[in-house]
């Protein structure tokens, strides 16, 4: 008897009840039955809980002495970083479908699939949601449709799967195969894609791989093709002010002064914040199709391009330095070869680049046209970095690292929170 690893939704279980069992031919397949909760039930579980081991690392936000570290699809770890040499995992916020985050004052803003959630973080041991905005980032929509209402009690969300092997006669098996072909959305292809599920307020610092950022009283978020603008002057109740269609492949956003720099798979885009509620395009720099985060300073923008991925199959990996004195016409100043670049950060004349499997690289950048490699830190697969006050917080495949780079030629590892196997 041969086993076929086909995945079918629960609706097909009824077909197995047919009594066509005369045929001696039998087939076995794996049936995964979705487990549903209402969106109201899912949202009721979006609050801080006891700390959980890191199973993966994602995007991060550094807010004072607290690190908020995303675990893609699951939620956000709360880490007490009062002593960078001994960070403490303090709690976990359960947020199905979470990828992005930003922090200002007593509030954390996070996505949950296409929804936006506002959390009160005034007490990090008791983080609770205070506002849900439905289907803000429509590119990430999973459960909202033309018949959905704004009543979360009426919306069903997949929160897990029951799995078992099932044997049927060949006729029923063939019917199931045809049903799967005719209704591919009924088949469970990859469950993890559905649920893996007074004084100015201080704003958290995000990395260059961030898709959320805050400038003054506005939250800016990028989806795969749009820029979303939300007024957070009333921080617990954001109001959307604009949606900008930007084409396709938008990935990262980086604020500098009164500008937004956005990296995409086709180039870098610069938007002016003269009207913060309605940013306007000011310039762009096009390249071939690559993945590219971007950061900027007064005169230059730094863009890493990564090939050999879903963004581009070619093996071009480099750092581009762009002169942005004329924002309407950014000009390529210099290109530097890299191995597998991701995020980057700059502190004064020091440029830090996450070069994937080649580790973390530190460059003397007083002359962007002639960067000098000072130090390469091996032994980690670096993804993103925040550099502030001589402290580098590095997200890597192996965990969360922190380095003291007071002496850039000899940075010292202060700590590592490891991924739990």
LOKOL-130021 format. One line per field, with one value per residue (C-alpha): z, y, x; residue number from 1; residue in one letter. Coordinates in steps of 0.2 Angstrom, whole numbers, plus 5000, padded with zeros to 4 digits. Layout:
<atoms>
zz	[Z  ...]
yy	[Y  ...]
xx	[X  ...]
seq	[NUM  ...]
type	[A  ...]
</atoms>
This chain:
<atoms>
zz	[5000  4995  5005  4996  5006  5000  5011  5010  5020  5031  5018  5009  5024  5018  5002  5013  5019  5002  5002  4986  4995  4983  4974  4982  4977  4992  4994  5010  5012  5026  5030  5039  5047  5051  5068  5068  5081  5078  5076  5092  5101  5092  5097  5115  5116  5110  5126  5135  5143  5151  5142  5128  5120  5104  5090  5076  5075  5064  5065  5081  5089  5103  5115  5130  5140  5131  5115  5106  5095  5082  5079  5061  5061  5080  5090  5099  5113  5126  5132  5147  5140  5156  5156  5138  5144  5152  5143  5150  5141  5151  5141  5124  5115  5105  5088  5074  5057  5065  5055  5058  5074  5079  5096  5103  5121  5129  5113  5102  5084  5076  5061  5062  5044  5036  5053  5063  5082  5095  5112  5128  5134  5149  5160  5150  5161  5156  5138  5132  5115  5115  5097  5082  5064  5052  5035  5034  5024  5011  5002  5018  5019  5024  5031  5025  5010  5001  5012  5029  5041  5053  5067  5072  5079  5061  5055  5056  5058  5056  5072  5069  5062  5067  5057  5054  5040  5031  5019  5006  4990  4974  4967  4982  4981  4963  4967  4981  4969  4956  4970  4975  4957  4955  4972  4976  4989  4998  5000  5014  5005  5019  5035  5042  5030  5039  5056  5062  5066  5141  5133  5116  5118  5115  5099  5097  5085  5071  5060  5041  5037  5046  5036  5050  5055  5066  5062  5075  5075  5060  5058  5040  5035  5018  5011  4995  4984  4995  5008  5022  5032  5049  5061  5079  5087  5097  5100  5106  5091  5074  5059  5041  5031  5015  5005  4991  4977  4974  4961  4967  4978  4992  5007  5019  5025  5033  5040  5039  5044  5033  5021  5019  5010  5004  4997  4985  4973  4959  4967  4980  4982  4992  4998  5006  5022  5020  5022  5034  5032  5013  5008  4990  4979  4977  4969  4965  4959  4949  4948  4942  4953  4970  4988  4996  5012  5013  5026  5023  5031  5026  5009  5005  5005  5007  4999  5000  4985  4987  4973  4972  4981  4976  4972  4959  4954  4948  4960  4962  4980  4984  4993  4983  4989  4982  4982  4987  4987  4973  4979  4963  4955  4966  4958  4961  4969  4972  4973  4985  4983  4997  5000  5005  5012  5022  5035  5039  5051  5053  5068  5064  5052  5056  5044  5050  5037  5040  5026  5030  5031  5030  5047  5053  5044  5051  5039  5042  5032  5033  5014  5007  4990  4998  5013  5023  5031  5049  5056  5050  5064  5059  5066  5064  5050  5052  5046  5054  5066  5076  5081  5095  5109  5104  5106  5091  5093  5079  5074  5067  5062  5078  5090  5096  5098  5106  5103  5111  5097  5107  5098  5081  5077  5092  5095  5110  5111  5126  5125  5115  5117  5107  5096  5105  5096]
yy	[5000  5016  5032  5049  5065  5075  5089  5092  5104  5097  5100  5084  5073  5070  5062  5048  5043  5036  5017  5014  5002  4987  4991  4982  4997  5008  5024  5033  5052  5064  5074  5091  5098  5116  5122  5139  5152  5168  5184  5190  5175  5177  5195  5191  5181  5196  5201  5198  5181  5173  5173  5161  5154  5162  5150  5163  5181  5194  5213  5223  5240  5247  5258  5265  5249  5238  5228  5222  5208  5201  5182  5181  5176  5173  5189  5199  5195  5208  5209  5220  5227  5237  5228  5224  5211  5201  5204  5196  5189  5196  5191  5188  5196  5184  5192  5180  5186  5198  5204  5223  5234  5252  5260  5278  5283  5271  5262  5248  5247  5230  5222  5206  5200  5215  5222  5235  5233  5246  5240  5249  5245  5257  5241  5229  5215  5217  5223  5224  5229  5245  5247  5236  5243  5232  5227  5242  5234  5225  5217  5205  5201  5183  5183  5199  5198  5206  5198  5201  5213  5223  5211  5201  5188  5183  5180  5163  5162  5147  5144  5127  5110  5092  5079  5061  5048  5042  5027  5027  5017  5023  5030  5042  5046  5051  5062  5071  5074  5082  5092  5099  5103  5112  5121  5124  5137  5122  5113  5117  5121  5129  5132  5143  5156  5157  5156  5153  5167  5334  5332  5323  5305  5295  5285  5268  5265  5252  5243  5246  5230  5239  5241  5252  5269  5284  5302  5314  5311  5300  5281  5276  5258  5250  5235  5226  5240  5254  5267  5269  5285  5286  5300  5295  5312  5303  5288  5275  5278  5281  5288  5284  5299  5293  5277  5279  5267  5264  5250  5233  5225  5238  5231  5243  5261  5273  5290  5304  5322  5327  5312  5294  5283  5267  5251  5240  5226  5239  5253  5267  5279  5296  5304  5322  5325  5343  5338  5323  5317  5316  5312  5316  5308  5317  5306  5288  5278  5262  5246  5228  5217  5214  5215  5231  5240  5258  5271  5289  5303  5322  5318  5300  5285  5267  5253  5234  5224  5205  5192  5174  5175  5176  5194  5190  5174  5182  5182  5201  5206  5224  5240  5255  5273  5286  5305  5312  5331  5332  5322  5322  5314  5302  5297  5282  5287  5270  5251  5239  5220  5210  5192  5191  5208  5212  5227  5241  5255  5271  5280  5295  5289  5271  5260  5243  5231  5214  5203  5187  5172  5183  5191  5209  5221  5238  5251  5268  5279  5297  5296  5286  5285  5275  5265  5256  5239  5240  5224  5208  5198  5180  5166  5174  5175  5193  5200  5218  5230  5245  5255  5268  5275  5263  5248  5237  5226  5213  5201  5185  5168  5161  5174  5192  5198  5214  5222  5236  5245  5259  5253  5248  5239  5227  5226  5216  5204  5208  5195  5183  5177  5160  5153  5138  5122]
xx	[5000  5008  5006  5003  5007  4992  4985  4966  4955  4941  4927  4933  4930  4912  4918  4926  4909  4904  4902  4912  4923  4921  4937  4952  4963  4967  4977  4983  4985  4988  4972  4975  4959  4959  4956  4946  4943  4933  4943  4936  4944  4961  4961  4957  4973  4984  4992  5008  5012  5026  5043  5045  5061  5067  5063  5067  5072  5064  5063  5067  5064  5075  5065  5075  5081  5068  5071  5055  5060  5048  5046  5039  5021  5019  5022  5035  5047  5050  5068  5074  5091  5095  5112  5117  5129  5115  5098  5083  5068  5054  5038  5030  5015  5005  5001  4997  5003  5015  5030  5032  5032  5036  5036  5032  5029  5017  5011  5017  5010  5011  5003  4993  4991  4982  4976  4985  4985  4989  4996  4998  5016  5016  5017  5028  5023  5005  5004  4986  4978  4968  4964  4961  4961  4953  4962  4973  4987  4977  4991  4992  4974  4970  4952  4943  4933  4918  4906  4915  4908  4917  4911  4925  4913  4908  4926  4934  4953  4964  4974  4981  4978  4973  4983  4980  4983  4967  4965  4951  4947  4955  4938  4937  4955  4953  4938  4948  4963  4950  4942  4959  4963  4947  4948  4966  4961  4953  4970  4981  4998  5007  4999  5013  5008  4991  4996  5014  4996  5021  5038  5038  5036  5051  5051  5059  5073  5070  5083  5085  5075  5060  5043  5036  5043  5037  5041  5034  5015  5014  5017  5022  5021  5025  5017  5022  5015  5009  5014  5002  5001  4993  4991  4995  4993  4980  4992  4979  4968  4977  4968  4973  4977  4984  4988  5001  5003  5021  5021  5028  5041  5042  5051  5059  5057  5070  5067  5080  5075  5060  5062  5057  5069  5061  5070  5061  5066  5067  5076  5076  5062  5063  5047  5046  5037  5033  5015  5017  4999  5002  5020  5025  5037  5054  5066  5071  5086  5082  5092  5090  5078  5087  5082  5088  5087  5092  5099  5104  5113  5115  5123  5123  5111  5118  5109  5113  5108  5106  5105  5103  5086  5068  5071  5084  5093  5109  5123  5126  5129  5135  5134  5129  5133  5122  5125  5108  5112  5100  5085  5077  5092  5101  5118  5128  5145  5153  5149  5157  5156  5149  5144  5126  5121  5105  5103  5115  5117  5128  5134  5145  5159  5156  5146  5140  5134  5126  5133  5123  5134  5150  5145  5145  5157  5162  5169  5177  5165  5172  5175  5160  5169  5183  5176  5189  5185  5190  5184  5174  5165  5163  5153  5136  5123  5119  5102  5100  5108  5104  5119  5117  5129  5143  5131  5127  5111  5112  5098  5106  5100  5108  5100  5101  5119  5126  5143  5152  5161  5169  5185  5179  5194  5191  5172  5168  5153  5143  5129  5119  5102  5102  5089  5080  5083]
seq	[1  2  3  4  5  6  7  8  9  10  11  12  13  14  15  16  17  18  19  20  21  22  23  24  25  26  27  28  29  30  31  32  33  34  35  36  37  38  39  40  41  42  43  44  45  46  47  48  49  50  51  52  53  54  55  56  57  58  59  60  61  62  63  64  65  66  67  68  69  70  71  72  73  74  75  76  77  78  79  80  81  82  83  84  85  86  87  88  89  90  91  92  93  94  95  96  97  98  99  100  101  102  103  104  105  106  107  108  109  110  111  112  113  114  115  116  117  118  119  120  121  122  123  124  125  126  127  128  129  130  131  132  133  134  135  136  137  138  139  140  141  142  143  144  145  146  147  148  149  150  151  152  153  154  155  156  157  158  159  160  161  162  163  164  165  166  167  168  169  170  171  172  173  174  175  176  177  178  179  180  181  182  183  184  185  186  187  188  189  190  191  192  193  194  195  196  197  198  199  200  201  202  203  204  205  206  207  208  209  210  211  212  213  214  215  216  217  218  219  220  221  222  223  224  225  226  227  228  229  230  231  232  233  234  235  236  237  238  239  240  241  242  243  244  245  246  247  248  249  250  251  252  253  254  255  256  257  258  259  260  261  262  263  264  265  266  267  268  269  270  271  272  273  274  275  276  277  278  279  280  281  282  283  284  285  286  287  288  289  290  291  292  293  294  295  296  297  298  299  300  301  302  303  304  305  306  307  308  309  310  311  312  313  314  315  316  317  318  319  320  321  322  323  324  325  326  327  328  329  330  331  332  333  334  335  336  337  338  339  340  341  342  343  344  345  346  347  348  349  350  351  352  353  354  355  356  357  358  359  360  361  362  363  364  365  366  367  368  369  370  371  372  373  374  375  376  377  378  379  380  381  382  383  384  385  386  387  388  389  390  391  392  393  394  395  396  397  398  399  400  401  402  403  404  405  406  407  408  409  410  411  412  413  414  415  416  417  418  419  420  421]
type	[X  X  X  X  X  X  X  X  X  X  X  X  X  X  X  X  X  X  X  X  X  X  X  X  X  X  X  X  X  X  X  X  X  X  X  X  X  X  X  X  X  X  X  X  X  X  X  X  X  X  X  X  X  X  X  X  X  X  X  X  X  X  X  X  X  X  X  X  X  X  X  X  X  X  X  X  X  X  X  X  X  X  X  X  X  X  X  X  X  X  X  X  X  X  X  X  X  X  X  X  X  X  X  X  X  X  X  X  X  X  X  X  X  X  X  X  X  X  X  X  X  X  X  X  X  X  X  X  X  X  X  X  X  X  X  X  X  X  X  X  X  X  X  X  X  X  X  X  X  X  X  X  X  X  X  X  X  X  X  X  X  X  X  X  X  X  X  X  X  X  X  X  X  X  X  X  X  X  X  X  X  X  X  X  X  X  X  X  X  X  X  X  X  X  X  X  X  X  X  X  X  X  X  X  X  X  X  X  X  X  X  X  X  X  X  X  X  X  X  X  X  X  X  X  X  X  X  X  X  X  X  X  X  X  X  X  X  X  X  X  X  X  X  X  X  X  X  X  X  X  X  X  X  X  X  X  X  X  X  X  X  X  X  X  X  X  X  X  X  X  X  X  X  X  X  X  X  X  X  X  X  X  X  X  X  X  X  X  X  X  X  X  X  X  X  X  X  X  X  X  X  X  X  X  X  X  X  X  X  X  X  X  X  X  X  X  X  X  X  X  X  X  X  X  X  X  X  X  X  X  X  X  X  X  X  X  X  X  X  X  X  X  X  X  X  X  X  X  X  X  X  X  X  X  X  X  X  X  X  X  X  X  X  X  X  X  X  X  X  X  X  X  X  X  X  X  X  X  X  X  X  X  X  X  X  X  X  X  X  X  X  X  X  X  X  X  X  X  X  X  X  X  X  X  X  X  X  X  X  X  X  X  X  X  X  X  X  X  X  X  X]
</atoms>
